[in-house]
Amino acid sequence: MRVGFVAACLLAAGSVQAQSYYRLTFKGTISTVDSSGNEVVRKITDKNLIQEWAGRAGVTNFKNLTLALHRNVDSRGDAIEILNRKDGSHVATVFPLFFPESATAVSSKGVTEKRFAYLYNLHQSEFSRGTAILNQQLMINKKGQTNRFVSSGELQWYQLPEGAHSLRIGSGTFKVSKAIK
């Protein structure tokens, strides 16, 4: 009986391998040094990330945009992306979260994962620019079907100098809520 349940949980976890989008909120800080050598720390949210990264894609109206966790974007892992809330179209990728290492526990309630992933910046893509720690839970009903996914975690990254910006170091926490698509 226990083997059957474990198999059902792992099968359900595998079914989440299909691409899925979940609303993501972010709160953190970004630090840099000004021209006088003073540290400048600024609070940032998902709105700031949307403005910066959608702006890089040429978007000027940010009203209908949302930040999302794109689960299983490809075989390398997940990504944090910007989507248009009205039509669900992809606007920009903020941070691919690739090559995860996971510690997984299966219980009668579902699957719990603690994941470490490398954070990438597509504009400075030679190698990873940070890390992500994700705490994920996949709840499974009595029929073995996924009925809820929740995730939260931490991001740390750096951005090399470009344009008017010197080296920037960002960090913060995120929470994932309801499915988008």
N, C-alpha and C positions, 0 to 999 in steps of 0.2 A: 504493500500500500504506500509506504513512504517513498519508494523508488518511483512509483507512478506519479506522485505529487511533485517530486523534484523534477522529473522529466517534463511535466506539464508547466511548471514554473519556468524552466529553461526554454521550453518551446515558446511560451508567451513572451519571455524576454527576447527571444530571437525574432518574434513577430514585430517587436518594436524596432528591429533593425531596419524596417522600412523607413523612408524619410518622413520625419515629423517635425512640425514647427510649433514652438511654444513661446508665448509672450515672455520677455525678459526685462526686468528692471535692474538698474545698476546704480550704486552710490559709491563714490570714492574720491580720490584726490589725484592730481597730477602736479609734479614738482619740476621746477626748472631753475635756472639761474639767470638773473637779468644782466644787463650790460655793465652794471656796477659790481657784479659778483655776489649780489644778495640772493638768497634762496627765495623763490616765489612759489607758494603752495596754493593751489586753487581747487575748490570742490568741484566735482563733476558728477553728472548723472547720465542716465540713458539718453536724455535730450541732447546733452553736449556731444556724446558719441555720435548720435544721429546727425547733428549739424556738421560735425567735422567730416565724417566719412561719406555721407550723402553729398555734401558740398564738394568733396574730391571727385565724385561721380558727375558733377555738373548740375545737381539738383539745387534749386533755390527756394522752393516751397516745401517746408518740412511738416506741414499740418497733418497730413494723412499717413505719416510714417511711424513705424514701430520697430523696436529692437526685438529680435527673436533668437532663440536657440534652435538651430537646425540640426536635429539629431540625425546622425549617420548621413551626413552630406555626401560622403563617399567612403571607400574602404579604409581611408586614413583616420576617420573620426568625425567629429562634430564641427560646427562653425557658429559664430555669432554673426548674424546678418541683419540687414535692414530690409523690411518689407513694406509695400504699400498696403495699408489697412483696407482700402476700398476694393482692390482687385487681387490682392495677394501676390502681386508681382515682386520679383527680386529687384532691389535697388542697388545694394552694395554688400560686400562681405567686409565686416569689421575685423574679426579675428578668427581664422581657422584654428581649431583646437585639435591637433593631430597627434597620432601615435600614442594613444592612451594606454596606461597601465592600470588595471583594475583589481581591487579586492572585492569579491562578491560573496554575499551571504544569502541563502535561500531559506525562507521560513514559510509558515502556513499563510502569512499575509502577503507574500510576494517576494520580490528580489530587492536587496539593498546593495548599492555599489558605492565605493569610494574610488574615484578616478583621479589620476594625475595625467595631465596632457600638456604638450608643448604648445605655446601660443605663438602664432605667426602673424606677420604684417605683410600683406600682399604688395605694399608699396616699397618695402625694404625686405625683400624675400630671400636673401642669401641663406639664412638659417633662422632658427626660432628666436623670438624677441622677448620671451617670457614664459610663464607657467600658469596653469589653471588647476585648481583642486575643486572637484565636483563631488557633491554628496547627492546621490540619486536614489529614488525609491520608485519601484514599479509595483503597484498594487494589482492583485489578481483576484477575481471573484471565484465563487465555488465552481463555476463552469470552466475555469482555467483561462478566462478571457481577461485581457488587460482592461482595467476600469479607471486607472488613474496613474499619472506620472508626475512626480515633483522633483525639483532639483534646486540646489543652492550651492554657493561656493565662493571662491576667491580668485581674483585675477591679479597678476603682477606682470608688468611689461615695461619696456623702454622703447623710445623712438629716437632714432639718430637725428642729428641736426638736419633741418631742411627748411629752405626759405627763411622766414624771419624767426624761426624757432631754434633754440639751442637744444641740447639733449634734454628729453623729457622722460620722467619716470612716473608711471601710473600704477595705482593699486586700488582695490576696492572689492566690494562684495556684490553678488547678484542673487536674484531669486527668479525662479521660473514659475509661471502660473499656468493658466489654461491653454489648451491647444488652440492654434490659429487656423490650421487647415485640416 
